[in-house]
Amino acid sequence: MRLDGENARLADEEGRPIFEAKDVKSFNLEHCPKIFPHDGNPLAPAAKAIKALSGPQYDGEHLHKVIQEKLQEKRLHEALTYIVIPTFDIKRLQPTIFSSYQLKKHPSLDAKLSDICIGTSAAPTYLPSHSFQTEDSEGKLLKEFNLIDGGVAANNPTLVAISEVTKEITIGSPNFFPIKPMDYVRFLILSLVGLQTNRTNTNKTLFVFVC
């Protein structure tokens, strides 16, 4: 399988990468307290439980602001590498997979990366769903999306990515070496899922919002 190397990140205005894997930790430490603010009131847990019955516990405003500031107007096709992002559409009641491999066949998937990231991070009971539309060059509506956390559609997004790669290998995509589609031992997977607070404590998994 082709490796994307150091360019496996989004590009800035001059085509250079703007994010690195090491940014995940600093992003979480800086923004998670604002995305999920802690209420010191001893009655706060009970209040959150009651609120969860009628809607999300958090408004997501800070998360939306940060993602929009960092990704601006960049769209799926502008990523320097091929990406696959699972989401779930609550109106269509079916998964929506934003895949670089599918853009030629389904141009309606070429949404703003900020919208895709906000949608796939909208964990039910925690953050509100995210709605948006994609349009063609003439402003004509292509598709409407109403999205929540991709984990609802695919709890293990790695399997979604493997499925997309398998399809590409099957059709003989030049992006991959000529290997058998089911030869999974040839696949290399790097999984970034959490942070370890110290040597004696258990792993603490934070919400990671990375495209």
C-alpha positions in Angstrom: 0.0 0.0 0.0 1.3 3.5 -0.8 2.5 5.4 2.2 1.7 9.1 2.4 4.7 10.0 4.6 5.1 13.4 6.1 2.6 14.9 3.7 -0.3 13.1 5.4 -1.8 16.4 6.6 -3.9 19.2 5.2 -2.3 21.9 3.1 -2.1 25.6 3.8 -2.4 28.3 1.1 1.0 27.4 -0.4 0.4 23.7 -0.4 2.4 23.0 2.7 1.1 20.8 5.6 -0.4 22.7 8.5 -1.1 20.0 11.1 1.1 17.2 12.6 0.2 14.2 14.7 2.0 15.8 17.7 -0.6 18.6 17.7 -3.3 16.2 19.0 -2.0 16.3 22.6 -1.7 20.1 22.8 -5.1 20.5 21.1 -6.8 18.3 23.7 -5.0 20.0 26.7 -5.9 23.5 25.5 -9.4 23.0 24.2 -11.1 20.1 26.0 -11.7 22.1 29.2 -13.5 24.7 27.1 -15.4 22.1 24.9 -16.5 20.1 28.0 -16.5 22.7 30.8 -16.4 21.4 34.3 -19.0 22.6 36.8 -17.7 22.4 40.4 -21.3 22.4 41.8 -21.9 19.1 43.7 -25.3 18.9 42.0 -23.8 19.3 38.5 -23.8 15.5 37.7 -27.5 15.2 38.5 -28.3 18.3 36.5 -26.3 17.0 33.5 -28.1 13.6 33.7 -31.5 15.4 33.6 -30.3 17.7 30.7 -29.2 14.7 28.7 -32.8 13.5 28.6 -33.8 16.5 26.6 -30.7 17.3 24.6 -26.9 17.4 24.5 -25.0 18.2 27.7 -22.7 20.7 25.8 -23.5 23.3 23.2 -20.4 22.6 21.1 -19.9 26.3 20.3 -16.2 26.4 21.3 -15.5 23.2 19.3 -17.2 24.6 16.2 -15.3 27.9 16.5 -11.9 26.2 16.8 -12.5 23.8 13.9 -13.8 26.5 11.6 -10.9 28.8 12.5 -8.3 26.1 11.7 -9.9 24.6 8.6 -11.6 27.7 7.2 -13.1 27.0 3.7 -11.0 24.0 2.8 -12.9 21.1 1.4 -12.4 17.3 1.3 -10.6 17.4 -2.1 -8.0 19.8 -0.8 -6.4 17.3 1.7 -2.9 16.3 0.8 -3.6 12.6 1.4 -6.6 10.4 1.0 -8.9 10.5 3.9 -12.0 8.5 5.0 -14.3 10.0 7.7 -17.4 8.1 8.9 -20.5 9.9 10.0 -24.2 9.0 10.6 -27.1 11.0 9.0 -30.0 11.1 11.5 -32.6 12.1 8.9 -31.6 9.4 6.4 -30.9 6.9 9.2 -27.8 5.6 7.5 -24.1 6.0 7.5 -22.5 8.7 5.4 -18.8 8.1 4.6 -16.8 11.1 3.4 -14.1 9.4 1.3 -11.5 11.0 -1.0 -11.8 7.9 -3.1 -15.5 8.6 -3.8 -15.4 12.2 -4.9 -15.3 11.6 -8.6 -18.4 9.4 -8.4 -20.2 11.4 -5.7 -19.2 15.1 -5.9 -21.8 15.9 -3.3 -19.4 14.6 -0.7 -17.0 17.4 -1.3 -18.1 19.3 1.8 -16.1 21.7 3.9 -13.7 19.8 6.2 -14.9 21.9 9.1 -18.5 20.7 8.6 -17.4 17.1 8.2 -15.3 17.2 11.4 -18.0 18.9 13.4 -20.5 16.3 12.2 -18.3 13.3 13.0 -17.5 14.6 16.5 -21.1 15.2 17.5 -21.3 12.4 20.0 -25.0 11.8 21.0 -25.9 13.1 24.5 -22.7 15.2 24.5 -22.8 17.5 21.5 -25.6 18.7 19.1 -26.0 17.2 15.6 -24.6 19.3 12.7 -26.6 20.2 9.6 -25.2 21.6 6.4 -25.5 21.5 2.6 -23.1 21.1 -0.4 -23.6 23.0 -3.6 -22.2 22.9 -7.1 -20.2 25.7 -8.7 -23.4 27.5 -9.7 -24.9 27.4 -6.2 -27.3 24.5 -6.9 -28.0 22.2 -4.0 -26.3 18.9 -4.2 -27.1 17.3 -0.9 -28.2 18.1 2.6 -26.5 16.4 5.6 -27.7 16.1 9.2 -24.8 14.4 11.0 -23.8 12.9 14.3 -20.8 11.0 15.6 -19.2 8.6 13.1 -18.9 6.0 15.9 -22.7 5.4 15.6 -22.1 4.2 12.1 -18.7 2.6 12.6 -17.4 2.2 16.1 -14.0 1.1 14.6 -13.3 3.6 11.8 -10.2 1.6 10.8 -12.5 -1.0 9.3 -14.1 1.7 7.2 -10.7 2.8 5.9 -9.7 -0.8 5.2 -12.9 -1.3 3.2 -12.2 1.8 1.1 -8.6 0.7 0.4 -9.8 -2.8 -0.5 -12.2 -1.4 -3.0 -9.4 0.7 -4.6 -7.1 -2.3 -4.8 -9.9 -4.4 -6.4 -10.4 -1.9 -9.2 -6.6 -1.7 -9.8 -6.0 1.8 -8.4 -2.5 3.1 -9.3 -2.3 4.5 -5.7 -1.6 1.0 -4.4 0.9 -1.8 -5.1 -0.5 -4.7 -7.0 -1.5 -6.8 -4.0 -4.5 -9.0 -3.3 -7.5 -7.0 -1.9 -7.7 -9.3 1.2 -4.0 -9.3 1.9 -4.4 -7.4 5.1 -1.0 -8.3 6.5 0.4 -5.8 4.0 -1.7 -3.0 5.5 0.1 -0.6 7.9 -2.2 1.1 10.5 -1.3 3.9 12.9 -3.9 4.4 15.6 -4.0 7.6 17.7 -6.7 7.1 20.4 -5.7 8.6 23.7 -3.2 9.9 26.2 -1.5 8.4 29.2 -1.5 10.8 32.2 1.2 9.1 34.2 3.0 5.8 34.6 0.8 4.5 37.4 -2.6 5.6 36.2 -4.7 3.9 33.6 -5.0 5.3 30.1 -7.3 8.3 30.0 -9.0 8.6 26.6 -9.9 12.2 25.6 -12.1 13.2 22.8 -9.9 13.6 19.8 -11.2 15.8 17.0 -8.7 15.3 14.2 -9.4 15.1 10.4 
